Amino acid sequence: MQHVDRLTDTDIARILGDTKVIALVGASPRPERPSHQVGEFLAKRGYKVIPVNPGQAGKELFGQTVVASLSEIDEPVDMVDIFRRSEEVMNVVEDALKHLKGLKYVWMQLGIANDKAAALAHAQGAEVVMDRCPAIEIPRLGL
C-alpha cells in the first residue's frame, strides 16, 4: 500500500536518525493531548524538542522553554513537527522556511496532509513526511 507521502521505511528511519532538534508546533502542556505525549516521547528518546505554543510561552515543556513562534528559535532545527489542522499547515511551513535556516524536514502528524505546503517545502529543499507520527514510527521501525 502506497502511503500519502510516498516515503519508504528506509526514508523514515533515515529522517528520524538524522534529526536531533525538533520544533514541535502546537505543543500542549496537557498530558492527555497527543502533542504532549509525542513531545515527551521524543524528548525521552534523546531528541531536543523545542515546544512552540503562544499561549504557553515562557513555561517549560519537555525540558525546554516554550516559545511563542518559530521566529523565536535561535538555534539550528532539523525538523518541524506540526500538530495543527491541515488547513493551517501552509502558514506553519512558510514560517518555518523563513525563520529556520537549514531546516531539513517538515513532519505533519497523523491525519494531517497538505500537498501545497509539501510542494513549497520540497521546493525549498526540505523533505516532507505527512500523516505519520514519529512516536508510532520509531517503535514500528525498531529505532
N, C-alpha and C positions, 0 to 999 in steps of 0.2 A: 504494500500500500504506500503510495506516494504521500509524503507529508506536505503541508501547505508551503513550508519554506524550502523544500527540496534538499535539505541538508541530510547527510548520512550520519550514522552513529560515529564514524571516524571524525567527521567535521565537528560534531557537538563535543566529542572528547577533546579534540584539539583546542577548540574555543575555551572550554572550561579549564583546560590545563594551562593555557597561555594567560588567562585572566588572573590578575592579582588584586586589582582595585575596582570595586563596583559602586556606582552611584545608583541607589535604589529610590526611584521616583514614586512617591505615594506611600512611603513608609508609615506604618501605623504603630502607635505605642500600645495598642490593644492586643493582648496575646492571642485572642481568638481570630484575629484578622490574618488572612493568608500572607499579606505583605510583611507582617511582623514575624510570622512563623518562618517564612523563606529567608528573611534578613538574618534572623537568629541562626538558622541552619547554616547559612553561608559563612557567617562570622565564626561559628564553631568549627567549620572546616578550614579555617585559616585565611579566608578572603578578608580584605579590608572593605567593609560595607559602609559607605557614606550615605546616611539617610537624608532624603530630600522631602520636606513637608513644611510649607509655610506656616501652618498652624502650630507646629511643634518646634520651630526654630529656636536654637539655643539650649534645648533639652538634650538629653543623651539617650541614644538607642544603639544597640549592638557595639557598645564600647566607643562610640564616636559621637561627636556633637552634630545634632540635626541642623542642616542648612535650609534656608527658605527656598533657594533656587539653585539650579546648576551653575549659574554665573558666580556664585559664592565659593565654588570649589577652586582652590588654588594649587592643586597638585595634579599630576597625570592620572587619568582614569582610563582603564581598559574597556570597561563595559558600562552601559547604562541599562538597568533592568527596570522595565516600565510596568507599573501597576496603575494604569489609567485606562479609561474606556477607549475602544478602537478609534472613535472619532476625535479623541484628544491627543492621540499619538503624534500626529504631524507637528503640533506645537512643541511637544517634548523633543522630538527628533531635531527640529530646526534649532531649538535652544541648545541641545547637546552638541550639535555640529558647530554652532557658533562659539560656544564657550569652552568646550572640552577638546582642546587641540590634541591631535594624535589618537582620538577615540577609535578603537578598533572594532567594537561590537555593539550592536543595538539588539537588546533581547526584549521581546514582547511576551508577556506572561500568557498562561493558559486562557483561551477564549479571546485573545487579543491578536488582531491582524490588521494591517493597514498597508496595502500594496503601494500606495503613493509615497508614504513615508519610507517604506523599504527601498523604493527606487531612488529616492533622494539620498538616503544613507549610502546605498551602493555607489551612487554617482560621486559621493564624497570619499569613497574608499573604505567604508565600514561594512563589515559583514552583518547580516541580519538573521536573527532567529525569531520565528513567530509561533504563537500558540503553543508554547512549551514552558515548562517550569524547571529551573536548574535543580531544585530540591527533589524533583522526580527523576531527572536525567542522571544526576550524579550516582544515586544508588543503582539505577537501572543499568548503567554502563559499568558499574563496579569501580568507580573512581574514588 
